[in-house]
Amino acid sequence: MQRILLVVFLAAAFMYVILHCNLWKDNYYRLPPTYIKRKTALGTCSLKPVFVSELKACILQLCLFNSVSCKRCVVVGNGGVLRNKTLGEKIDSYDVVIRMNNGPIIGYEEDVGRKTTFRLSYPESIFSDPIHYDPNTTIIILVFKPHDLKWLWDILSGRKINTQGFWKKPALKLIYQPKQIRILDPFIIRKTSYEWLHFPKKFSKKEKPKHPTTGLIAITLAFHLCNEVHLAGFKYDFTDRNSSLHYYGNETMSQMIENEYHNITAEQKFLKKLIDKNFVVNLT
């Protein structure tokens, strides 16, 4: 597992350079200019996020926003708990709204809002239907395997997509502009896996390697961008296997419970700890 992460990290670094030189020369891995402190390449936040400050996880926090203080952010999960909560207007009131994977907005605006600042996705979970296109959204690609980087390079270059090596068919076309695409620093995934969830770095051949959900990775990213982090849609009902997994679709909790690649119990315990210690505010 450690070797795989090292390969992914090095490949991501290589891709940063390549994509910088060929695709978005003005602004490669950074967030859009609206969110960048223009006077210096790196600006420090006037206030450190509470969670990072108290646990001393980082010495220096980077602020990618224009204003003096960092922003209020909400990370919107895809949990069924969002149904009929009518949180849409409140979610849209935040400075930054972070969503993940292919959680739709159209048809669910009353419960989940309309605004999306950042959306974290990987090849198997990114939108491919133009109906979901949002010109104001930055798509942050999560790299879990070398195939993901190859997919990104091919799809941005207009090449034929090789679908082998993916757990399900990845997107074959990109509905977003290249300037809207960014690659998540592998450090965020590593931090989530090893420092927060304490996953082992090596798994036996009989055991499925565990990796964190996109939702928890999004929360980790939020703590590095935002001074105040709120959550919505991150609660699951493990007592009822037939309860709704997502606020959309017909998938049930049984599919999440049977998933061998995530440790949902560990993630829920960790989130409870964050909430109990008032590091985050849970809207649901």
N, C-alpha and C positions, 0 to 999 in steps of 0.2 A: 504493500500500500504506500509506504514511504517513497519507494522508488518511482511509483506511478505519479505521485504528487510532484516529485522533483522533475520528472519528464514534462508534466503539464506546465509547471512553473516556467521552465526554460523555454518551452514552446510558446507559451504566452508572451514571454519577454521578446522572443524573436518576432512574433506576430505584431506586437506593438510597433516595432521599428518598421516592418514591412508595410503595415497599414498606414502608418504615419507618412511614409514616403510616397505611397501610391494612391491613397484614397481620401484622407482628410488632412491635408498638409497644414492647415491653419490651427487645428485644435485637437490633435489626435486623441490621447486617452482621457483628456480632461472633460468635464461636464460642459454643457453649452455656455456661451459667454454670459448669459443672464445670471449664471450662478458662480461666476469666477471673480475673484478679487483681481482686478486688472493691474493694480500698481505693482504687485510682486507676484512671483511665480507661486509662492506658497504664503498664505496668510494665516495667522493664528487666531483662533476664536477668543473673544473677550471673556467668555465663560466656558468652562469645560463641561461636557455632558456629565451629569451627576454620577451615572453608573461608572464611567471610566475614571472619574476623579476619585471616587471612594475606593474602588478596587485597585487603583494604581495600575490599570492594564496598559496604559500608554503614558509616556512622559509628555509628548507634544501632540495636541489635537490640531488637525488642519481644517480650516474653514473655507469652503468653496463658494461662499455667498458674498454678495456685495455689501450687505448691511453690517453695522458695527457688531451686533450680536448674532448668534446663529438662530436658525429657524425652528419653529414648532412643526414637528413632522408626525404624520400618522402612517403606520404600516398596516395595510388592509389585507388581511388573509382571505382565503376563499372558503372558510368554514360555513357550514349550514346554519350556525348560530346567527349569522347576519340576516337571515330571512325574517321579514316583517318587523325589523327593528327601526325602520325609517331613519337611518343614520346618514342618509345621503347628503343632506344639507350641511350637517356638522362636519362630515369628512371633507367636503369641498371648502370648508372655512380654514383649513390648515395651510400653512405656507408651502409645505411639501407633502405630496401624497405618493407613497410607494406601494405599488402593486406587484403581483408576481404571476408568472406563467400565463395561461390563457383564461383567467377569470374575466368574464365579459362584463361590460358596462351597459350596453344597449339592452333595454328591457328591465334593467335592475337598478335604474338610477335612484329611485326613492330610497332603496336600502344601502347602496354602495357609493352613490355619488357619481359625478361626471368627470372630475379632474384626475389626471394622472401625470405626475412629474417624472417619475422613474418607474419602469417596469422591468423586473428581473425575469429572464427567460433563458432556456437552453434550446438546442435545435428541435427536440421533440415536443416542446411546449410553447413555442413562439407562434403568434397569430400568422395565418397565411391567407385568410379571407379579407379582402380590402374593406369590408364593412366595418372592421375593427380599427381601421387606420386613424391615428390621432397625430396631427402635425406638431403638437405641443409636448409630445412624450419622448423621452430619451430611453432607448432600449439598452439594457445592460445584460450582456451575454455571460452566463455562467459556464465556465469550462471545467468539465468533470473528467474528460478523456481527450486524447489527441485527436480523435475523430471530430470532436466539436470544433476545433480550430480549423481543421481541413474543410469542414462543412462551411464555416464562416468565410474562409478564403474563396471557396468555389462559388458560393451564392453571391458574394459581392463582385466576383469577377465574371459572373454570367456563365459559369461552366456547368456541366452536367453534374448533378449531385449523386454521389455514391451512397446508397442507403444502408450498406452493410456496416455492422458495428454499432448500430443504434438499437435501443431496447424497443422502440417502436418507430414507425416511419417519421423522419424529420420533415420540416417544411421544405418544399421544393422551389419556392419562390419567396421573395422578400417584398413585403408591402410597404416597408419603411425606406426612407432615404438613407444612403450610407452615412451621412453626417449625423443621423440620429442614433447610430450604433456605437456602443462602447463595450470593452471587455472588462469584466470585474477582476480586480487584482486578486490573484490566488491567495494572497495573505488573508483575505476576509474569510474564505472557505476554510483555510487551515486553522485560523483562530477559532472559528465556530466549532470545528470538529474536535480539536485537541485541547484547547484551553477552556472552552465552555462546556462541551458535552463529554470531554475526557474519553473520546473514542480511542481504542488501541491503534497504533500505527501499523501493526501487522495482524492479519487475520489468518486463521488456519485454512487449509484448502477446503475443508468441509463447511466452512462458515461463509455466508455472504458478507462481503465488505459493506460496512455501514457508512452512509454519508448523510449529512444534515438535510432537512427539507429546505426548499427555496425560501419558505417563510422565515425560518430562523436565520438563514443567511441574510435575508433582507433586514431583519432586526439588527444584526451585527453591523451591517452597512449604515443603518440609521444612526447608531450610536457614534459612528465616526463622522457623520455629517451634521447631526442635529444636537442642539442643546436640550431639547425636550422631546421625548418620544412617547407617543400614544399608540395603542394597538386596537384593532377591531377584527373580529372574525378568526380568533385563534383558539377557541374553546371547542373541544370534541367530547361527545358523549360516548364513553367506552362501555357503558352499561347496556346500551341498546344497539345491537349490531345492524339494525334496520333503519337507524336514524340517518338523516341526510348528511352526507360527507361534505358537500359543497352547497353554497347558496343557489347554485344553478345545477341543472342536470339531474340524473336519477341515481348516481352512485351512492352507495351506502357505507357506513362505518366499517362494515365487514371487510371491504376492500383495503381500507387503511390498516386494520388490525392484522391482516394477512400479509401485508407488505414486508418483505424480508430485507429491504435496503435501508429502511429508516428505523430509528428507535423512538417512536412517538411517546412512549412512557417517559423516557429520559428527557425529551424536549418539553413535555408538559410540566414535569417537576421543575425544570430549570425556569420556565416561564412563570410558574407560581412563585418561585423564589424572587424573581425580578419584581413581580407585582406586590408581594408581601413586603419587600424592602422599599417600596415606592420608587423604584428606579424607572418604572413605566406606569402609565395609566391605562387600564383596560376598559375600553368603551363598551365591551360586550361581556 
